[in-house]
Amino acid sequence: MEGAREDKIDFVIIVTPNNSHFEIAKAFLEKGINVVCDKPLTLKVEEAEELTNLAKKRDLLCCVTYTYSGYPMIKPTLLF
């Protein structure tokens, strides 16, 4: 819901070293903030499952970015 948070944060993007993704994502999800994370989401399947369950429980988005510059739909957006 737009404007629901006082701090007006809709989501965060995590682009830190891979071994820090889980703790950072979990902290934001626990605060009710949607998470977009650079790949890999976590280093362990169990951690990814925990984040997925937490996001579902709180009705939040928790997703991973994948950038494939070779995809036809991506090529027009690239500035070369």
MOPAC internal coordinates of N, CA, C and O (Angstrom, degrees):
PM7 1SCF
backbone

  N    0.0000 0     0.00 0     0.00 0    0    0    0
  C    1.4468 1     0.00 0     0.00 0    1    0    0
  C    1.5271 1   108.49 1     0.00 0    2    1    0
  O    1.2310 1   120.36 1   -55.90 1    3    2    1
  N    1.3049 1   116.92 1   124.10 1    3    2    1
  C    1.4532 1   121.97 1  -177.15 1    5    3    2
  C    1.5188 1   111.00 1   -63.02 1    6    5    3
  O    1.2310 1   121.32 1   -46.11 1    7    6    5
  N    1.3194 1   115.08 1   133.89 1    7    6    5
  C    1.4569 1   119.89 1   177.30 1    9    7    6
  C    1.5097 1   114.45 1    77.87 1   10    9    7
  O    1.2310 1   119.63 1  -170.57 1   11   10    9
  N    1.3268 1   118.32 1     9.43 1   11   10    9
  C    1.4568 1   121.04 1  -176.76 1   13   11   10
  C    1.5230 1   111.68 1   -72.01 1   14   13   11
  O    1.2310 1   119.62 1   150.33 1   15   14   13
  N    1.3124 1   118.33 1   -29.67 1   15   14   13
  C    1.4680 1   121.91 1  -178.45 1   17   15   14
  C    1.5258 1   109.82 1   -95.89 1   18   17   15
  O    1.2310 1   120.89 1   -41.31 1   19   18   17
  N    1.3189 1   115.91 1   138.69 1   19   18   17
  C    1.4654 1   120.19 1   177.08 1   21   19   18
  C    1.5187 1   111.96 1   -62.52 1   22   21   19
  O    1.2310 1   120.47 1   142.50 1   23   22   21
  N    1.3400 1   116.71 1   -37.50 1   23   22   21
  C    1.4658 1   120.13 1  -178.29 1   25   23   22
  C    1.5275 1   112.52 1   -78.94 1   26   25   23
  O    1.2310 1   120.56 1   175.02 1   27   26   25
  N    1.3249 1   116.53 1    -4.98 1   27   26   25
  C    1.4707 1   124.46 1   177.15 1   29   27   26
  C    1.5280 1   113.82 1    61.40 1   30   29   27
  O    1.2310 1   120.01 1  -158.07 1   31   30   29
  N    1.3261 1   117.58 1    21.93 1   31   30   29
  C    1.4606 1   121.17 1   177.14 1   33   31   30
  C    1.5243 1   108.56 1   -83.57 1   34   33   31
  O    1.2310 1   120.28 1   -60.27 1   35   34   33
  N    1.3313 1   117.06 1   119.73 1   35   34   33
  C    1.4611 1   121.99 1   178.19 1   37   35   34
  C    1.5228 1   111.09 1   -86.95 1   38   37   35
  O    1.2310 1   120.94 1   137.14 1   39   38   37
  N    1.3300 1   115.80 1   -42.86 1   39   38   37
  C    1.4638 1   120.58 1  -179.94 1   41   39   38
  C    1.5201 1   109.08 1  -161.75 1   42   41   39
  O    1.2310 1   121.10 1   -14.99 1   43   42   41
  N    1.3206 1   115.50 1   165.01 1   43   42   41
  C    1.4635 1   121.58 1   174.00 1   45   43   42
  C    1.5194 1   108.55 1  -120.32 1   46   45   43
  O    1.2310 1   121.10 1   -25.03 1   47   46   45
  N    1.3121 1   115.50 1   154.97 1   47   46   45
  C    1.4564 1   121.82 1   174.61 1   49   47   46
  C    1.5222 1   107.00 1  -116.28 1   50   49   47
  O    1.2310 1   120.68 1   -55.96 1   51   50   49
  N    1.3222 1   116.31 1   124.04 1   51   50   49
  C    1.4589 1   121.70 1  -177.68 1   53   51   50
  C    1.5248 1   109.31 1  -101.38 1   54   53   51
  O    1.2310 1   120.93 1   -63.99 1   55   54   53
  N    1.3219 1   115.83 1   116.01 1   55   54   53
  C    1.4647 1   121.89 1   179.14 1   57   55   54
  C    1.5354 1   109.28 1  -131.70 1   58   57   55
  O    1.2310 1   121.21 1  -135.31 1   59   58   57
  N    1.3105 1   115.30 1    44.69 1   59   58   57
  C    1.4594 1   123.06 1  -179.56 1   61   59   58
  C    1.5268 1   109.22 1   -96.37 1   62   61   59
  O    1.2310 1   119.66 1    -2.72 1   63   62   61
  N    1.3366 1   118.25 1   177.28 1   63   62   61
  C    1.4682 1   119.12 1   175.63 1   65   63   62
  C    1.5350 1   111.58 1   -55.18 1   66   65   63
  O    1.2310 1   120.87 1   -35.45 1   67   66   65
  N    1.3140 1   115.95 1   144.55 1   67   66   65
  C    1.4695 1   122.37 1  -173.71 1   69   67   66
  C    1.5185 1   113.94 1   -51.13 1   70   69   67
  O    1.2310 1   120.02 1   140.93 1   71   70   69
  N    1.3296 1   117.57 1   -39.07 1   71   70   69
  C    1.4637 1   119.54 1  -175.55 1   73   71   70
  C    1.5247 1   113.33 1   -72.58 1   74   73   71
  O    1.2310 1   119.56 1   175.22 1   75   74   73
  N    1.3219 1   118.45 1    -4.78 1   75   74   73
  C    1.4664 1   120.89 1   178.67 1   77   75   74
  C    1.5267 1   113.11 1  -104.72 1   78   77   75
  O    1.2310 1   119.60 1   173.33 1   79   78   77
  N    1.3113 1   118.38 1    -6.67 1   79   78   77
  C    1.4631 1   121.59 1  -174.86 1   81   79   78
  C    1.5234 1   113.10 1   -57.70 1   82   81   79
  O    1.2310 1   120.01 1   133.65 1   83   82   81
  N    1.3229 1   117.59 1   -46.35 1   83   82   81
  C    1.4595 1   120.69 1  -175.00 1   85   83   82
  C    1.5212 1   111.91 1   -59.90 1   86   85   83
  O    1.2310 1   120.00 1   126.44 1   87   86   85
  N    1.3081 1   117.60 1   -53.56 1   87   86   85
  C    1.4681 1   121.05 1  -176.21 1   89   87   86
  C    1.5246 1   111.64 1   -62.21 1   90   89   87
  O    1.2310 1   120.47 1   137.94 1   91   90   89
  N    1.3124 1   116.70 1   -42.06 1   91   90   89
  C    1.4635 1   120.46 1  -179.47 1   93   91   90
  C    1.5241 1   110.69 1   -67.29 1   94   93   91
  O    1.2310 1   120.37 1   132.52 1   95   94   93
  N    1.3282 1   116.90 1   -47.48 1   95   94   93
  C    1.4693 1   120.79 1   179.93 1   97   95   94
  C    1.5227 1   110.66 1   -60.68 1   98   97   95
  O    1.2310 1   120.44 1   135.55 1   99   98   97
  N    1.3105 1   116.77 1   -44.45 1   99   98   97
  C    1.4667 1   120.94 1  -179.83 1  101   99   98
  C    1.5245 1   111.06 1   -60.59 1  102  101   99
  O    1.2310 1   120.50 1   136.45 1  103  102  101
  N    1.3237 1   116.66 1   -43.55 1  103  102  101
  C    1.4662 1   120.49 1  -179.52 1  105  103  102
  C    1.5272 1   111.34 1   -60.74 1  106  105  103
  O    1.2310 1   120.24 1   136.86 1  107  106  105
  N    1.3322 1   117.14 1   -43.14 1  107  106  105
  C    1.4626 1   119.48 1  -179.89 1  109  107  106
  C    1.5248 1   111.66 1   -70.49 1  110  109  107
  O    1.2310 1   119.85 1   139.12 1  111  110  109
  N    1.3222 1   117.90 1   -40.88 1  111  110  109
  C    1.4658 1   120.30 1   177.66 1  113  111  110
  C    1.5199 1   110.49 1   -61.40 1  114  113  111
  O    1.2310 1   120.15 1   139.86 1  115  114  113
  N    1.3268 1   117.31 1   -40.14 1  115  114  113
  C    1.4678 1   120.80 1   178.82 1  117  115  114
  C    1.5217 1   111.62 1   -64.50 1  118  117  115
  O    1.2310 1   120.17 1   155.31 1  119  118  117
  N    1.3276 1   117.27 1   -24.69 1  119  118  117
  C    1.4636 1   121.65 1   177.21 1  121  119  118
  C    1.5289 1   111.97 1   -90.36 1  122  121  119
  O    1.2310 1   120.56 1  -176.77 1  123  122  121
  N    1.3391 1   116.53 1     3.23 1  123  122  121
  C    1.4542 1   120.51 1   176.91 1  125  123  122
  C    1.5159 1   114.37 1    82.08 1  126  125  123
  O    1.2310 1   120.30 1  -153.45 1  127  126  125
  N    1.3305 1   117.03 1    26.55 1  127  126  125
  C    1.4599 1   121.48 1  -178.15 1  129  127  126
  C    1.5311 1   109.84 1  -112.27 1  130  129  127
  O    1.2310 1   120.74 1   -49.04 1  131  130  129
  N    1.3328 1   116.18 1   130.96 1  131  130  129
  C    1.4636 1   122.11 1   177.27 1  133  131  130
  C    1.5213 1   110.32 1   -61.93 1  134  133  131
  O    1.2310 1   120.80 1   -31.31 1  135  134  133
  N    1.3353 1   116.08 1   148.69 1  135  134  133
  C    1.4609 1   121.61 1  -175.51 1  137  135  134
  C    1.5240 1   111.03 1  -127.16 1  138  137  135
  O    1.2310 1   121.06 1   -49.43 1  139  138  137
  N    1.3349 1   115.57 1   130.57 1  139  138  137
  C    1.4559 1   123.09 1   168.56 1  141  139  138
  C    1.5248 1   104.86 1  -117.84 1  142  141  139
  O    1.2310 1   120.48 1   -56.79 1  143  142  141
  N    1.3201 1   116.69 1   123.21 1  143  142  141
  C    1.4577 1   121.05 1  -172.76 1  145  143  142
  C    1.5232 1   110.98 1  -121.43 1  146  145  143
  O    1.2310 1   121.10 1   -41.96 1  147  146  145
  N    1.3213 1   115.49 1   138.04 1  147  146  145
  C    1.4579 1   119.80 1   172.59 1  149  147  146
  C    1.5228 1   108.10 1   -65.48 1  150  149  147
  O    1.2310 1   119.94 1   -26.77 1  151  150  149
  N    1.3164 1   117.72 1   153.23 1  151  150  149
  C    1.4570 1   120.00 1  -178.80 1  153  151  150
  C    1.5169 1   111.07 1   -75.45 1  154  153  151
  O    1.2310 1   119.06 1   -32.12 1  155  154  153
  N    1.2887 1   119.40 1   147.88 1  155  154  153
  C    1.4570 1   128.47 1    -5.24 1  157  155  154
  C    1.5288 1   110.50 1   -79.35 1  158  157  155
  O    1.2310 1   120.92 1   -26.55 1  159  158  157
  N    1.3151 1   115.84 1   153.45 1  159  158  157
  C    1.4615 1   119.61 1   177.77 1  161  159  158
  C    1.5197 1   110.00 1   -60.86 1  162  161  159
  O    1.2310 1   120.49 1   131.16 1  163  162  161
  N    1.3191 1   116.67 1   -48.84 1  163  162  161
  C    1.4670 1   122.57 1   178.25 1  165  163  162
  C    1.5228 1   108.78 1  -144.38 1  166  165  163
  O    1.2310 1   121.27 1    -5.78 1  167  166  165
  N    1.3182 1   115.18 1   174.22 1  167  166  165
  C    1.4608 1   119.99 1   177.20 1  169  167  166
  C    1.5198 1   111.96 1   -96.05 1  170  169  167
  O    1.2310 1   120.36 1   168.04 1  171  170  169
  N    1.3397 1   116.92 1   -11.96 1  171  170  169
  C    1.4634 1   121.69 1  -179.46 1  173  171  170
  C    1.5249 1   109.82 1  -128.80 1  174  173  171
  O    1.2310 1   120.76 1   -39.42 1  175  174  173
  N    1.3133 1   116.16 1   140.58 1  175  174  173
  C    1.4649 1   121.42 1   179.05 1  177  175  174
  C    1.5213 1   110.77 1   -58.36 1  178  177  175
  O    1.2310 1   120.42 1   138.98 1  179  178  177
  N    1.3226 1   116.81 1   -41.02 1  179  178  177
  C    1.4698 1   120.89 1  -178.26 1  181  179  178
  C    1.5284 1   111.41 1   -60.88 1  182  181  179
  O    1.2310 1   120.43 1   143.23 1  183  182  181
  N    1.3213 1   116.79 1   -36.77 1  183  182  181
  C    1.4660 1   120.12 1   178.52 1  185  183  182
  C    1.5263 1   110.72 1   -69.15 1  186  185  183
  O    1.2310 1   120.43 1   139.51 1  187  186  185
  N    1.3195 1   116.79 1   -40.49 1  187  186  185
  C    1.4665 1   120.63 1   177.49 1  189  187  186
  C    1.5230 1   110.52 1   -62.69 1  190  189  187
  O    1.2310 1   120.66 1   138.69 1  191  190  189
  N    1.3279 1   116.34 1   -41.31 1  191  190  189
  C    1.4653 1   120.29 1   177.57 1  193  191  190
  C    1.5230 1   110.94 1   -63.66 1  194  193  191
  O    1.2310 1   120.16 1   140.34 1  195  194  193
  N    1.3217 1   117.31 1   -39.66 1  195  194  193
  C    1.4652 1   120.84 1   178.76 1  197  195  194
  C    1.5256 1   110.96 1   -62.84 1  198  197  195
  O    1.2310 1   120.34 1   136.49 1  199  198  197
  N    1.3246 1   116.95 1   -43.51 1  199  198  197
  C    1.4640 1   120.30 1   178.14 1  201  199  198
  C    1.5237 1   111.17 1   -65.03 1  202  201  199
  O    1.2310 1   120.63 1   138.19 1  203  202  201
  N    1.3229 1   116.40 1   -41.81 1  203  202  201
  C    1.4658 1   120.95 1   178.81 1  205  203  202
  C    1.5223 1   110.76 1   -60.79 1  206  205  203
  O    1.2310 1   120.66 1   133.78 1  207  206  205
  N    1.3145 1   116.33 1   -46.22 1  207  206  205
  C    1.4678 1   120.56 1   179.93 1  209  207  206
  C    1.5216 1   111.53 1   -64.95 1  210  209  207
  O    1.2310 1   120.29 1   139.41 1  211  210  209
  N    1.3209 1   117.05 1   -40.59 1  211  210  209
  C    1.4619 1   121.05 1   178.77 1  213  211  210
  C    1.5221 1   110.68 1   -63.72 1  214  213  211
  O    1.2310 1   120.32 1   136.43 1  215  214  213
  N    1.3249 1   116.99 1   -43.57 1  215  214  213
  C    1.4638 1   120.67 1   178.90 1  217  215  214
  C    1.5270 1   111.04 1   -63.26 1  218  217  215
  O    1.2310 1   120.23 1   136.19 1  219  218  217
  N    1.3252 1   117.16 1   -43.81 1  219  218  217
  C    1.4675 1   120.67 1   178.82 1  221  219  218
  C    1.5192 1   110.98 1   -62.86 1  222  221  219
  O    1.2310 1   120.63 1   135.80 1  223  222  221
  N    1.3205 1   116.40 1   -44.20 1  223  222  221
  C    1.4669 1   121.84 1  -178.64 1  225  223  222
  C    1.5280 1   111.28 1   -60.27 1  226  225  223
  O    1.2310 1   120.63 1   144.07 1  227  226  225
  N    1.3183 1   116.40 1   -35.93 1  227  226  225
  C    1.4643 1   121.29 1  -177.30 1  229  227  226
  C    1.5305 1   112.65 1   -99.33 1  230  229  227
  O    1.2310 1   120.26 1  -174.59 1  231  230  229
  N    1.3344 1   117.10 1     5.41 1  231  230  229
  C    1.4649 1   122.87 1  -179.29 1  233  231  230
  C    1.5331 1   111.17 1    56.29 1  234  233  231
  O    1.2310 1   121.36 1  -131.46 1  235  234  233
  N    1.3349 1   115.01 1    48.54 1  235  234  233
  C    1.4572 1   121.94 1  -179.47 1  237  235  234
  C    1.5201 1   110.66 1  -116.86 1  238  237  235
  O    1.2310 1   121.03 1   -17.08 1  239  238  237
  N    1.3114 1   115.64 1   162.92 1  239  238  237
  C    1.4563 1   122.65 1   175.09 1  241  239  238
  C    1.5219 1   108.81 1   -91.63 1  242  241  239
  O    1.2310 1   120.84 1   -48.05 1  243  242  241
  N    1.3119 1   116.01 1   131.95 1  243  242  241
  C    1.4627 1   122.15 1   172.10 1  245  243  242
  C    1.5197 1   105.75 1  -138.27 1  246  245  243
  O    1.2310 1   120.50 1   -73.41 1  247  246  245
  N    1.3293 1   116.64 1   106.59 1  247  246  245
  C    1.4593 1   119.33 1  -174.96 1  249  247  246
  C    1.5211 1   111.06 1  -137.45 1  250  249  247
  O    1.2310 1   121.50 1   -12.31 1  251  250  249
  N    1.3175 1   114.73 1   167.69 1  251  250  249
  C    1.4530 1   122.53 1  -176.82 1  253  251  250
  C    1.5202 1   109.17 1  -115.37 1  254  253  251
  O    1.2310 1   120.88 1   -40.42 1  255  254  253
  N    1.3268 1   115.93 1   139.58 1  255  254  253
  C    1.4591 1   120.31 1   176.64 1  257  255  254
  C    1.5177 1   109.84 1   -87.17 1  258  257  255
  O    1.2310 1   121.43 1   -38.75 1  259  258  257
  N    1.2842 1   114.88 1   141.25 1  259  258  257
  C    1.4589 1   122.07 1   173.11 1  261  259  258
  C    1.5112 1   106.33 1  -135.16 1  262  261  259
  O    1.2310 1   120.32 1   -59.41 1  263  262  261
  N    1.2988 1   117.00 1   120.59 1  263  262  261
  C    1.4538 1   120.40 1   179.38 1  265  263  262
  C    1.5189 1   108.56 1  -110.90 1  266  265  263
  O    1.2310 1   121.09 1   -69.78 1  267  266  265
  N    1.2879 1   115.53 1   110.22 1  267  266  265
  C    1.4589 1   121.38 1   176.98 1  269  267  266
  C    1.5163 1   107.59 1  -113.94 1  270  269  267
  O    1.2310 1   120.91 1   -84.52 1  271  270  269
  N    1.3144 1   115.86 1    95.48 1  271  270  269
  C    1.4625 1   120.24 1  -174.81 1  273  271  270
  C    1.5230 1   113.27 1   -64.63 1  274  273  271
  O    1.2310 1   120.07 1   166.69 1  275  274  273
  N    1.3287 1   117.46 1   -13.31 1  275  274  273
  C    1.4552 1   120.13 1   179.66 1  277  275  274
  C    1.5198 1   114.12 1   -83.87 1  278  277  275
  O    1.2310 1   119.65 1   169.29 1  279  278  277
  N    1.3268 1   118.28 1   -10.71 1  279  278  277
  C    1.4606 1   120.46 1  -179.75 1  281  279  278
  C    1.5231 1   109.88 1   -66.57 1  282  281  279
  O    1.2310 1   119.84 1   -45.02 1  283  282  281
  N    1.3387 1   117.92 1   134.98 1  283  282  281
  C    1.4642 1   121.07 1  -179.11 1  285  283  282
  C    1.5294 1   113.48 1   -54.55 1  286  285  283
  O    1.2310 1   119.63 1   143.81 1  287  286  285
  N    1.3207 1   118.32 1   -36.19 1  287  286  285
  C    1.4632 1   119.59 1  -177.89 1  289  287  286
  C    1.5293 1   112.02 1   -75.18 1  290  289  287
  O    1.2310 1   119.51 1   163.58 1  291  290  289
  N    1.3187 1   118.53 1   -16.42 1  291  290  289
  C    1.4589 1   122.33 1   179.98 1  293  291  290
  C    1.5273 1   111.58 1   -91.16 1  294  293  291
  O    1.2310 1   120.35 1   144.71 1  295  294  293
  N    1.3144 1   116.94 1   -35.29 1  295  294  293
  C    1.4724 1   120.99 1  -175.12 1  297  295  294
  C    1.5302 1   113.73 1   -50.29 1  298  297  295
  O    1.2310 1   118.41 1   135.78 1  299  298  297
  N    1.3364 1   120.64 1   -44.22 1  299  298  297
  C    1.4720 1   119.51 1  -179.23 1  301  299  298
  C    1.5295 1   113.63 1   -64.43 1  302  301  299
  O    1.2310 1   119.81 1   160.26 1  303  302  301
  N    1.3164 1   117.96 1   -19.74 1  303  302  301
  C    1.4620 1   120.19 1  -177.44 1  305  303  302
  C    1.5213 1   112.80 1   -87.16 1  306  305  303
  O    1.2310 1   120.25 1   168.32 1  307  306  305
  N    1.3139 1   117.13 1   -11.68 1  307  306  305
  C    1.4601 1   120.97 1  -177.24 1  309  307  306
  C    1.5243 1   110.76 1   -81.55 1  310  309  307
  O    1.2310 1   121.13 1   -43.32 1  311  310  309
  N    1.3057 1   115.44 1   136.68 1  311  310  309
  C    1.4640 1   120.92 1   177.84 1  313  311  310
  C    1.5181 1   108.72 1  -101.58 1  314  313  311
  O    1.2310 1   120.83 1   -72.33 1  315  314  313
  N    1.3145 1   116.01 1   107.67 1  315  314  313
  C    1.4648 1   120.62 1   179.30 1  317  315  314
  C    1.4960 1   109.78 1  -109.93 1  318  317  315
  O    1.2310 1   120.10 1   180.00 1  319  318  317

